[in-house]
Amino acid sequence: MAEPIVDSVSYAVPLELYVITFDGDHYSTIGGKTKLNNLVDDMKGLIKIRHPKILSTYGVKLTFPNVGSPQLMILTEQTPSVMLHDILEECDSLREDRASVRMFLYAPL
């Protein structure tokens, strides 16, 4: 069981787990495994980066199961949901009252 990294639940950060499966035959070779291990080493450097404008990475794990393809798991801060209204409020060059929505209908070829 994992221990919490914060004392209060109110400080807990919502997280997302990305799982990437490498299905290509190349990744079962020594060269492919080396490339994946190098990728993980590079990604572990992201764990040290903390900036308000960049999603935080909290963990990276690579598994080579006996049966199946290698999997890379990346634990990150949850991606914030952004609404068009939020973007327009922050944008100096495009105001909401000047924005218009256009609908395009495409006919199949």
PyMOL commands that set and color helices and strands:
alter all, ss='L'
color gray80, all
select helices_A, chain A and resi 9-11+25-28+30-48+84-90+96-98
alter helices_A, ss='H'
color red, helices_A
select strands_A, chain A and resi 15-21+57-63+71-77
alter strands_A, ss='S'
color yellow, strands_A
deselect
rebuild
show_as cartoon
